[in-house]
Amino acid sequence: MTYQGLIQRYGHFLDLPAHTKTISLLEGNTPLIPMPRLSAELDCELFIKFEGLNPTGSFKDRGMTSAISEAVGRGAQTVICASTGNTAASAAAYAARAGVRAIVLIPEGKVAAGKLAGAIAYGAEVIQIQGSFDDALALVVEITQKTPIALVNSINPFRIEGQKTAAFEICDELGSAPDWLCLPVGNAGNITSYWAGFKQYQKGLPQLLGVQAAGAAPLVLGQAVEKPETIATAIRIGRPARGEQALAAAQESNGKISAVSDEQILAAQKILAEEGVWVEPASAAGLAGLLAESAVGKFEARGRRVVVVCTGHGMKDPAIIADSFAAPRIIPASYAALLGLIGA
């Protein structure tokens, strides 16, 4: 069977205008990977929804196919977004596919090199501002209100339409919704999308565990964080655009929003890699939250079916690994030297 992109596959579930012109890179259809060792450790059935295998390496492609398709369909010639990295790469790729101009605003010095390189490779005009992501988003909103430029950040409602397809895929794969869904929370569009998707698909409702980094946890603190700081650059956001919707989703699902330290995030990243799944630091936040809640007895995973969403590939932000990696040992190019190093 020829694979279809998300709009072709799930278009009848998506609230997109008639003028929408499908722009696709065959996004979605990401694997739901069983995690046997973690399942045994937590005495549950645990899966990773690995969104890092989307075309540009992150879950953002789901929402971008619908946002760009709508914008192009109504005649937009330029799209713009504020980004901590993944949105930038995705917007640039889909704009390139559509043949339209892409402008990306990023906070100065706060974007992982792998993500910035992607946006540049796809031909976006990348502008750094002296301020935070929240400052960049405010500028993007203002300029799109005063010009014909199309906004493609997650406050664009058509982004939610595309992103909710991940919930559809999970239900299609498992036959129903999982008992728990754990995922990172930054600007909060993804948790909002998943909840909308599960409600619409009517194959059961999971409890949601949304996880923020402790240094960027406005939904846990109950107030904006003016200078968010975390190694998890993708969720380094102090004023989530969909914060209220994320809190409502957690409450409606009888779940919660929690926060974990950078150390817990990096530990979870390592655990995932040990089972063969390499994710960027922010993508490990969902597992970090699950492990933290389990350790204090606040989350009962035993006997449950749990899906942890990993939002971006490790190649998106490899610096943390590269910076801590010891230089490889050098030996002569001989069998004896190799045998002496590794043993029989």
C-alpha positions as CSV (number, residue, x, y, z in Angstrom):
1,M,0.0,0.0,0.0
2,T,1.3,3.5,-0.9
3,Y,1.8,5.4,2.3
4,Q,-0.1,8.7,2.7
5,G,0.6,11.8,4.6
6,L,-1.5,12.8,7.6
7,I,-4.0,15.0,5.7
8,Q,-4.6,12.2,3.2
9,R,-4.9,9.6,5.9
10,Y,-6.9,11.4,8.5
11,G,-8.3,14.4,6.7
12,H,-11.9,13.4,7.5
13,F,-11.1,13.9,11.2
14,L,-9.4,17.3,10.7
15,D,-11.1,20.6,10.8
16,L,-9.4,22.2,7.8
17,P,-10.9,24.8,5.5
18,A,-12.0,23.9,2.0
19,H,-9.2,26.0,0.5
20,T,-6.5,23.9,2.1
21,K,-3.9,22.7,-0.4
22,T,-2.1,19.7,0.9
23,I,1.6,20.1,1.4
24,S,3.1,16.9,2.7
25,L,6.5,15.2,3.3
26,L,4.7,11.9,4.3
27,E,4.9,12.8,7.9
28,G,3.4,10.7,10.7
29,N,3.2,6.9,10.9
30,T,5.9,7.0,13.6
31,P,6.6,3.7,15.4
32,L,5.2,2.7,18.8
33,I,8.3,0.9,20.2
34,P,7.9,-1.6,23.0
35,M,10.4,-1.1,25.8
36,P,10.9,-4.6,27.4
37,R,13.4,-3.7,30.1
38,L,11.6,-0.6,31.3
39,S,8.3,-2.5,31.2
40,A,9.8,-5.2,33.5
41,E,11.3,-2.6,35.8
42,L,8.0,-0.8,36.2
43,D,5.8,-3.9,35.9
44,C,3.8,-2.4,33.1
45,E,3.4,-2.5,29.4
46,L,5.5,0.5,28.2
47,F,5.8,1.9,24.7
48,I,7.7,4.8,23.2
49,K,5.9,6.9,20.5
50,F,9.1,8.0,18.7
51,E,8.2,11.2,17.0
52,G,11.9,11.8,16.1
53,L,11.3,9.7,13.0
54,N,9.2,12.4,11.3
55,P,10.7,14.0,8.2
56,T,12.5,16.8,10.0
57,G,13.2,14.8,13.2
58,S,10.4,16.0,15.5
59,F,6.7,15.9,16.1
60,K,6.3,19.5,14.8
61,D,5.9,18.1,11.3
62,R,2.4,16.8,12.2
63,G,1.1,20.3,12.9
64,M,3.2,22.0,10.2
65,T,1.7,20.0,7.3
66,S,-1.8,21.3,8.2
67,A,-0.7,24.8,9.1
68,I,1.3,25.3,5.9
69,S,-1.3,23.6,3.8
70,E,-4.0,26.0,5.0
71,A,-1.7,29.0,4.6
72,V,-0.7,28.1,1.1
73,G,-4.3,27.3,0.2
74,R,-5.4,30.9,1.1
75,G,-2.5,32.4,-0.9
76,A,0.1,33.1,1.7
77,Q,3.5,33.8,0.1
78,T,5.4,34.0,3.4
79,V,5.2,32.1,6.7
80,I,6.8,33.1,10.0
81,C,7.4,31.5,13.4
82,A,9.2,31.9,16.7
83,S,11.1,28.9,17.7
84,T,13.5,27.2,20.1
85,G,14.5,25.0,17.2
86,N,12.2,22.2,16.1
87,T,9.4,24.5,14.8
88,A,12.0,26.4,12.8
89,A,13.3,23.3,11.0
90,S,9.8,22.0,10.4
91,A,8.4,25.4,9.1
92,A,11.4,25.8,6.9
93,A,11.0,22.3,5.4
94,Y,7.3,22.6,4.6
95,A,7.7,26.1,3.3
96,A,10.4,24.9,1.0
97,R,8.2,22.0,-0.2
98,A,5.4,24.6,-0.9
99,G,7.8,27.1,-2.6
100,V,7.0,29.9,-0.2
101,R,9.3,32.1,1.9
102,A,10.0,31.2,5.6
103,I,11.1,33.5,8.3
104,V,12.2,32.2,11.7
105,L,12.8,34.2,14.9
106,I,15.0,32.5,17.5
107,P,16.2,33.6,20.9
108,E,19.9,34.5,20.7
109,G,22.2,31.7,21.7
110,K,19.4,29.5,22.9
111,V,18.9,27.1,20.0
112,A,20.6,23.7,19.5
113,A,22.9,23.7,16.6
114,G,21.3,20.7,14.9
115,K,18.0,22.5,14.8
116,L,19.3,25.8,13.6
117,A,21.3,23.9,10.8
118,G,18.0,22.3,9.7
119,A,16.2,25.6,9.3
120,I,19.1,27.1,7.4
121,A,19.5,24.0,5.2
122,Y,15.8,24.2,4.2
123,G,16.3,27.8,3.2
124,A,14.7,29.8,6.0
125,E,15.7,33.3,6.8
126,V,16.8,32.9,10.4
127,I,16.8,36.0,12.7
128,Q,18.1,36.0,16.2
129,I,16.6,38.4,18.7
130,Q,18.0,39.8,21.9
131,G,15.3,38.2,24.1
132,S,13.5,35.0,25.0
133,F,11.3,32.7,23.0
134,D,8.3,34.5,24.5
135,D,9.7,37.8,23.2
136,A,10.1,36.3,19.8
137,L,6.6,34.9,19.8
138,A,5.2,38.3,20.7
139,L,6.9,39.9,17.8
140,V,5.7,37.2,15.4
141,V,2.1,37.6,16.6
142,E,2.3,41.4,16.1
143,I,3.8,41.2,12.6
144,T,1.2,38.7,11.4
145,Q,-1.6,40.9,12.7
146,K,-0.4,43.8,10.6
147,T,0.8,42.1,7.4
148,P,-0.3,39.2,5.1
149,I,2.5,37.0,6.6
150,A,1.1,33.7,7.9
151,L,1.8,32.6,11.5
152,V,2.6,28.9,11.9
153,N,3.4,28.7,15.6
154,S,1.3,26.3,17.8
155,I,-1.2,29.1,18.5
156,N,-2.3,28.6,14.9
157,P,-5.4,26.3,15.4
158,F,-4.5,24.2,12.3
159,R,-1.3,23.1,14.0
160,I,-3.5,21.4,16.7
161,E,-5.5,19.7,13.9
162,G,-2.4,18.0,12.5
163,Q,-0.7,17.2,15.8
164,K,-3.8,15.4,17.2
165,T,-3.2,12.6,14.6
166,A,-0.5,11.1,16.9
167,A,-3.3,10.1,19.3
168,F,-5.2,8.5,16.3
169,E,-2.1,6.5,15.4
170,I,-1.6,5.3,19.0
171,C,-5.2,4.1,19.2
172,D,-4.9,2.4,15.8
173,E,-1.8,0.6,16.8
174,L,-3.0,-0.5,20.3
175,G,-6.7,-0.9,19.5
176,S,-7.6,1.7,22.2
177,A,-6.1,4.5,24.1
178,P,-3.4,3.7,26.7
179,D,-4.0,4.0,30.4
180,W,-1.4,6.7,30.7
181,L,0.3,9.1,28.2
182,C,3.5,10.8,29.4
183,L,5.0,13.7,27.4
184,P,7.1,16.8,27.6
185,V,5.4,20.2,27.9
186,G,6.9,23.4,26.6
187,N,4.6,25.7,24.7
188,A,1.9,23.2,25.6
189,G,0.4,22.7,22.1
190,N,1.3,19.0,22.0
191,I,-0.5,17.9,25.2
192,T,-3.5,20.0,24.1
193,S,-3.4,18.2,20.7
194,Y,-3.2,14.7,22.1
195,W,-6.1,15.3,24.4
196,A,-8.2,16.7,21.6
197,G,-7.3,13.7,19.5
198,F,-8.2,11.1,22.1
199,K,-11.5,12.8,22.8
200,Q,-12.4,12.9,19.1
201,Y,-11.3,9.4,18.2
202,Q,-13.5,7.9,20.9
203,K,-11.3,4.8,21.6
204,G,-10.8,5.6,25.3
205,L,-9.2,8.4,27.2
206,P,-5.7,8.1,28.9
207,Q,-4.6,9.9,32.0
208,L,-2.1,12.6,31.0
209,L,1.3,13.2,32.7
210,G,2.7,16.4,31.2
211,V,6.3,17.1,32.2
212,Q,8.2,20.4,32.4
213,A,11.8,21.1,33.2
214,A,12.2,22.5,36.7
215,G,13.9,25.6,35.4
216,A,11.1,26.2,33.0
217,A,8.0,25.1,34.8
218,P,5.4,27.9,34.7
219,L,2.4,25.4,34.8
220,V,3.8,23.8,37.9
221,L,4.7,27.0,39.6
222,G,1.4,28.7,38.7
223,Q,3.2,31.7,37.2
224,A,5.3,32.8,34.3
225,V,9.0,32.2,34.4
226,E,10.7,35.3,33.1
227,K,14.1,33.7,32.4
228,P,13.6,30.0,31.9
229,E,16.7,27.9,32.0
230,T,17.1,24.2,31.2
231,I,19.4,21.9,29.2
232,A,16.2,20.8,27.5
233,T,16.1,23.6,24.9
234,A,12.9,22.5,23.2
235,I,10.9,23.1,26.4
236,R,12.8,26.2,27.6
237,I,9.6,28.3,27.6
238,G,8.4,30.5,30.4
239,R,5.0,31.6,29.1
240,P,3.3,28.6,27.3
241,A,0.9,29.8,24.7
242,R,-1.5,27.0,25.4
243,G,-0.8,26.8,29.1
244,E,-4.5,27.0,30.2
245,Q,-5.5,24.3,27.7
246,A,-2.7,22.0,29.0
247,L,-3.8,22.4,32.6
248,A,-7.4,21.8,31.6
249,A,-6.4,18.6,29.7
250,A,-4.4,17.3,32.6
251,Q,-7.3,18.0,35.0
252,E,-10.0,16.5,32.7
253,S,-7.9,13.3,32.3
254,N,-7.4,13.0,36.0
255,G,-3.7,13.4,35.3
256,K,-1.2,16.1,36.2
257,I,1.6,18.5,35.1
258,S,4.9,17.9,37.0
259,A,8.5,19.1,36.8
260,V,11.8,17.3,36.8
261,S,15.4,18.4,37.1
262,D,17.9,18.6,34.2
263,E,19.7,15.7,35.9
264,Q,16.6,13.5,35.8
265,I,16.1,14.4,32.1
266,L,19.6,13.4,31.2
267,A,19.3,10.2,33.2
268,A,16.1,9.3,31.3
269,Q,17.8,10.2,28.0
270,K,20.6,7.7,28.9
271,I,18.0,5.0,29.8
272,L,16.2,5.4,26.5
273,A,19.5,5.1,24.6
274,E,20.3,1.9,26.5
275,E,17.2,0.4,24.8
276,G,18.2,1.8,21.4
277,V,16.2,5.0,21.3
278,W,18.2,8.2,21.1
279,V,16.2,11.4,21.8
280,E,17.1,15.0,22.4
281,P,17.1,16.0,26.1
282,A,13.6,17.6,26.1
283,S,12.1,14.4,24.6
284,A,13.3,12.4,27.6
285,A,11.2,14.6,30.0
286,G,8.2,12.4,29.7
287,L,10.1,9.3,30.8
288,A,11.9,11.3,33.5
289,G,8.5,12.4,34.9
290,L,7.1,8.9,34.8
291,L,10.2,7.5,36.7
292,A,10.0,10.4,39.2
293,E,6.3,9.9,39.9
294,S,6.7,6.2,40.2
295,A,9.6,6.5,42.7
296,V,7.5,8.5,45.1
297,G,4.4,6.3,44.7
298,K,2.4,9.0,43.0
299,F,1.9,7.1,39.8
300,E,0.8,3.6,39.7
301,A,2.1,2.1,36.5
302,R,1.9,-1.5,37.6
303,G,-0.3,-3.6,35.3
304,R,-1.1,-0.5,33.1
305,R,-0.4,0.2,29.5
306,V,1.7,3.4,29.3
307,V,2.9,5.4,26.2
308,V,5.7,7.8,26.6
309,V,6.0,10.4,23.8
310,C,9.5,11.2,22.6
311,T,9.2,14.3,20.6
312,G,12.5,14.7,18.8
313,H,15.5,12.7,17.6
314,G,18.9,12.8,19.4
315,M,20.5,14.3,16.4
316,K,18.5,17.5,17.0
317,D,20.6,18.3,20.0
318,P,23.8,16.2,20.1
319,A,25.9,18.7,22.0
320,I,25.2,17.2,25.4
321,I,26.6,13.9,24.3
322,A,29.5,15.3,22.3
323,D,30.6,17.6,25.1
324,S,30.7,14.7,27.6
325,F,32.2,12.1,25.3
326,A,35.7,11.0,26.0
327,A,38.0,11.0,23.0
328,P,38.3,7.5,21.4
329,R,41.4,5.6,22.3
330,I,43.9,5.3,19.5
331,I,45.7,2.1,18.7
332,P,48.0,0.8,15.9
333,A,46.1,-0.7,13.0
334,S,47.0,-4.2,14.0
335,Y,45.1,-7.3,15.2
336,A,47.3,-7.7,18.2
337,A,46.7,-4.1,19.3
338,L,42.9,-4.5,18.9
339,L,42.9,-7.9,20.8
340,G,45.0,-6.4,23.5
341,L,42.5,-3.6,24.0
342,I,39.2,-5.4,23.9
343,G,40.3,-8.9,25.1
344,A,39.3,-12.3,23.8
